[in-house]
Amino acid sequence: MLGVGALLVAYWFTNPYMGGGAFALQSFLYWPIREILKLRKDNLVLQTLPVRVAELPPKEAILEIRKLADYMRNKK
């Protein structure tokens, strides 16, 4: 909210330096937020694995665990 407010103030006063600085500082937040969202997704996948594997026969469970391992390795 603070960044949006800074952009609005910059627009109101037609100050390109303040607007550019606010935009540049807000753009640095993209990567940390993206990594936090990745962690949440990975956590959900890891939490559902035992439930999915418990109902499968051993050979299919091994294949499912391999798929998960490949997904986790290739994503990063």
Secondary structure, DSSP 8 states (H G I E B T S, - for coil): -HHHHHHHHHHHTT-HHHHHHHHHHHHTTHHHHHHHHHHHHHHHHHHHHHHHHHTS-HHHHHHHHHHHHHHHHHH-
